[in-house]
């Protein structure tokens, strides 16, 4: 990637969510950004105002000369902007009509509508951020908890980028030394010395890569959330447990069996871990066509869940459906919640303990949020050993693309070591070392394909 500004046309988009609000912001970026805004703005001369100032005025329709809205206009001149281009942001009153009207007037000039993520793409192409930082922007927007936001901010600050750059430089240094030793041998044992250099560096870099990969499991959970299916027989209190975790009455709770007929998904923060809670329809035999569809979806949710919370009713004996669910979730990471403990216990605890481990079982009551705290603590312990820890460099890998590239880089380094063990000529071994260097470069975007950029930035929202 070259850190030089690239010539682009001028783009514009609404950067705030649609709908009613206090303000809306329309962002313009490009060589003609100030000129485009000036054609619509009545107030100070935007060509002469200082950079990074906000200016009061009005947007005027140039065709009718009618006032469209009262606005504040921010002018930011290149290169000290998000895109490293001239950027103008028009702050107007929130609302669909005014915001869209101003955007249409801007697009009627020499600007076009930005593609999803195009502002951030320009920030990358103009060298202000690298590719991993660009991806961190979206992670920050989508963060579900304080912890996931912190991880995204660390990556946006360049912590991962710096480590990757250092590893690539270490590899480059040893490759350069290998080339010198091959082209200008000064000693008879040059092959031995060169092999030792390659081996030491391959082992060192692989250790760093493995350290990053060790954080990947936790990191992916923080980024994407922990898919958690709440399952059980109808009317055992699944929706009540969901509501207790959400701290709001999101799911309908009644004493009528089968109230939940579909899968309800909600995110909840459990000790810094984003849980994607799935409240499923009660799994049981039914002739109701709608309920059958819900039951099938519930079974699918179990098969794809990272964690299964199986809810049993302690006030009734174990039913055959309960036994089937215990069997169905046997191979999953699960927590068995023994609900309705405020009522007399009728479930056969001896039979239950024969199939459920002690550390899987939690008592709960739907009348009071009894057991919710224990459930949250158990989840954190299962996936984060009770807490969330970054490695010594305060870096956590959260992105599936990064994880895949790190694994490939680790394999390439294994090939280096295997080649040296098998006395393969150094000039062939260094091909695998170079491959590891290239793969690490794909993380930060020092090497990339245009198709990757199109796929990556298309996931962004308009205006970012």
N, C-alpha and C positions, 0 to 999 in steps of 0.2 A: 504494500500500500504506500502510495506517495503522499506525503504531507504537504501538498500544494493545493491551492484553491482551484476548483474546476469551474468552468463557465457553465451556468445553468440559466434557464429562463426563470421568470418570477412566478412564484406559487403563492396561493392563499388558501386558508381553511379556517373553520370555526374550531377553536381549541378548548372550548368549554362544553360540558354536556348539554344536550338539547333540552328544551323545556323552560319553564319559568324559573327565574332566579334573580339575585341581586344585580349581577352583571353578566355579560357575555364578552368573550374576547375573540376577535378575528385576527389571525396572525398572517402577515405577509413577509416573504423572504425572497431576496434576489436583488440583482443589480438595479432594477427599476422600482424597488419596494417604496422608497420615499416619494418618487414621482407619481406612482399609482395612488398612494394615499393623498398626496397633495391635490390631485384632481377632484377629490371629493370633500376635502377638509377646509373648513372656514375657521380661521384662527391665526395663530402665528405662522410665519413662513417656515415650514418644516425643513427646507433646505438649509436654513441658517440656525436652527436651534441646536443647542449642544447635544452631543450623544448621551444616551442613557438619561433622558429627561422625559417627563410626562407633561403633556400640554392640553389645556382645556380648549374646547371649541365645539363645532357642530359638523355633522355630515350633511352635505347638500347634494341633491340629485342634480347633476349637471344639465340634464335635458329639461327639467321642469323648474329648476332653481328653487324647489321646495325643500324645507328642512326635514330631514329624515329622523335624526336623533341628536341629543346632546351627548357628547362623548369626551373621553380622555384618551389622548393618543401618545403612546410611547415610541420614541425614536432611538434605535440602537444601531450604530454604524459598525461595519466590518473593520477589523476581524474579531473584535471582542463581543461576539454574539453567540447564540446557541448553534447557529449554522455556519458561522464565520462569514456570513453574507450580511448585507444591510437587512435589518429586520424592523418592521413596524407592527405594533400591536394596538388595535383599536378596541378600547373598553367602552361598550355601549350598555344600555339598560338590558337586563336579562329578559328574554322572551323570544318566541319563535319568529314573530313577524319582523320586528326591528332587526334582529340579528341576520336573518336570511336576506332581508332587503339590502342591508349594507354589503353582505357577501356578494350578492348579485351585481351590485354597482361596481365592486372591485373587479369581478370577473368580466364585466363589460369593458374594462380597460385592457391593459397589456399583461394581465396576470391570468393564470389558469388555476383550476382547482387542484390542490395537492393530492397526491396518492396517499393511502394509509402509510404512516411512518416516514413520509418523504423528508420532513424536517430533520428527523434523527438520522436518516440515511445521508443527507447532505453533511451533517455534523461529522459522520464517519468518513465520507469521501473527501471532505476538506481537511481531515486530519485532526479535528478537535478531540475526538474520542476514538477508541478502537472498537472492534466488533463485539468483544465481550462486554465492554461498557455500554454499547448500544443495546445489547440484550438485557443488561441490568436496568435500563430505563423502563422497559416493559415489566420486568420483575417488580420494580418499585411501584409501578402503577397498580399491579395486580396483587400486591402483598396483602395477606389476610390477617397477619398478626404483627406485633412490634418486632418479634424476633426475625420473621421473614423480611420485614422492611430493613432491619439492620444489616442482614446478610446482603441484600440488594445494594444498600448504600456502600458497604465495604467494597463490593465489586465495582460500583460506579466510581468510587474514589480511585480505582486502579490497582487495588491490592493484588488481585489475580493477575492482571496485566503485567505488573512489575515482576512477579515471580516467574511468569512464563517467559518474559523478556530475558531475565537473568539465566534461566535454564537454556534458552536458545543461544545466548552468548557463550555460555560455558561449552556447549556442543560445538559452536563455531570455532572457538579458540582451539579445541583439541583437534578439530578437522584441519585447521590451518597448520597446526604443528605436525600432523600426520603427513600432509602434503610436502612440507619442508623436509621431513625425514626421508620421504620416498624420493624426492627429486634431488636432494643434496645430502646423501648419506656421508656422515663423518666417522662413523664407527662400524666395526664389523658386526656388532650385535644390534644394528639399527632396527631389525625386524622385531626383536625381543622388546626393545625399549618402546617402540611404537605400539605394539600389542598391549603392553602394560598401561600406556597412556589411555588407550581406547577402553580397556577393561575398567580402570579406575573411574573414568568419567561416566561410562555406561552404568556402573553400579551406583554411583552418586546420584545421577539424574533419575534413574529408575526409583531410587529411594524417595526422592522428592515427588515423583509422579504417583507412587503408591500412597504416599501420605495424603495427597489430594484426593485420590480415589477412595481412601478410607472415610472421607467426609461425605461421599456422594449419596449414600443411603439416607442419612439425616438431611442432607441438603435438598434432595429431591422431594422429601416429605414436606420440608418447609416451603418449597416453591410451589408444589402442585397440590399439597394437602394430603391427608391420610384418608383414603376412601374407607369409610366405616359403615357397615351395614348393621342396622338394628333389626333383628329378626325374632320371630316367636309366633306362638299360636294366637289367634285373634283374642283381643281383650285381655292380654296379660300385662298391659301398661307400657308398650313400646313408645307410643306417642307422648305419654307423660314423661318418660325418661328423656326423650328428645327435647321437650319443652324445658325441663329442668336444666339441661346442658346449655340450651339457648338463652335461658333466663327470660323467656317470653312464651306466650301461648301461640305457637306457630301451627302446631298440628291440632286437629279437632279431637277432643277427648270426651268420650261418652261411655256408658256401660253397655252400649249396643255393639255386639261383635261384628267385625267387618267394616267398621267406619272408615278406616284407611283402605282404599281400593287401589291406590296407585303408589308409585315410589315418590317420596318427598325428599328433596335434597336441600341441605342448608350447610353453610360453613359456620364453625364455632371455634373460638380460641380456647384451647385447653393447655394452660401453662406454657404458652408460646408456640404450641403446635397447632397448625390449622387443620381441623378435622372436617372432611366433607361427609357430614352425617346423612345417611340414607335411611329414612323411616319407611320400611317396606310393608306391604299388605300382609296380613296374617297368613301363614302357610298352613293350609288345611285342605281337605277334600271338599269340593263344592260343585254344585251344578249350575251356579250363576256364571254366565259367560264373561261378564265384566270382572268378577272376582277371580275367575280362572286366569285371565290375562295378567291381573295383578300378582297372583301367586307365581306365575312363570317368571315375571320380571323380578320378583323377590329372589327366586332361586338363582337367576342370572347375577343379581347383585352380590349374592354370597360368593359365587365363583370368581368374581372380579375384585372383591374387597381386599384391602390390606389388613383389615381388622373386622372381625364379626363380634357384635355384642348380642348374645343370645339371651333373651328374657324368658324366664320361667315363672309361673304363678305358684308361690309357696302355699297358697290356701287351698289348693286342690291336689289330688294325687297326680303323679306323672301320667300323661296321656300318651297314646301310641304316637301321635304327631310330635310330641316332645322328644320321644326316643328317636324318631326319625331325624329330627333336627340336630340332636346331639351327635348322631351318626354322620349326618350330612356335613357338619362343621368340624368334624374330628381332625381333619388335616389342615384346618385354617388356624391362623392366629386368632384366638378368641378369648372373650371374657364372658362368663356366664353370670347373669344378674338374677338373683333370687328375689323376685319382687313381691309386694304385698305382705311384707313381714309384719305389718301392723295387725294383720288378721291371724287367727289360729293356724298353726302350721299343720298341713295335712300331706305335704309331699314326702315321699320316702327318701330321707336324707342318706340312708345307707346305700340305696340303689344309685343315688346321684353321685355319691363320693366314689363309687366304683368306676365311673366313666369320666368324672371331672376332677382335675387336679385341684388341690387346695388353693394354689396361687391363681387359679382361674375364676374362683367363686367370690361373688360380692353380694351382700345383703342390701336390699333397697326397699323403699316404700314410696308409692305414687302419691300418697296423701301429703307427705312431707318430703323435701329434697334429701331424704336420708340415703346415703350411699353415693350421691353425686360426686362429692369430693374424693371419696375412695376410688370411684371409677376414673376420675380425671388423673389421680396419682398413679393408678395402675397402668393407664395408657402411656403416660410419660415414662414410666419405668420400663415398659415393654419395648419402646422404640428409641428411648434416649437415655436409658439407664438412670432415670430419675431427673436428668438435667440435660440441657443442650450446650454442648461445648464445641467451640471452634478449635482448630489446631493451633500450634504455637505461633503461626504466622497470622492468626486471626482470619483465615481464608477458608471458606466452605464452598465446595463445588455443588451447584444446584441445577445446572442446565444439562439436559440429556445429550445435546450436541457436544458439549465440552467433555462429558463423561465418556462418550464414544470415542472421541479423538484421543483422550488420555489413555484409554485402554489400547488403542491401536499403537500409540507411541510406546507404551510399555511392552507390547509384543515386538515392536521393532528393536527395542533395546535388548530384549531376550534373544533375538536373532543375532545381535552383535556378540553377545556373550557366548552363544552356542557356536557361532562361527569361529571365535577365538579358541574355544575348547577343542574344536575339530581342526585347528591349524589351517583354516582357510586364509588365503592371502589377504593382507591388510587392505589392499586397494579394493577388494570385493566386500570386505566387512564394513568399510566406511560408507558403502551404499546404504546399508541399513541405518547407520548413524545419521546420515543425511536425511533419510526418510523420517526418522524421529524428529529432527529439527523442523522439517516441513509440516508435519502433523501438528506440532505445538504452535506453529505459525498460523495454522487455520483457526485456532481458538481466538486469537486476537485480530485476525483478518489481515495479517501480513501477506498471506496468500489466500485467495478465495476465487470462486467462480461467480459470474453474474447471476446465475440461477439461484445460488445460495442467498444472495442479497434480495432477490425478488421474493423468494419464499419466506425469508426471515422478516422483512419489513412489512410484508402484506398482513402480518398478524397484529400490527400496531393499529391504533385507532387514528381516524382522521384528525389532523391538527397537531399530531405529535411526531 
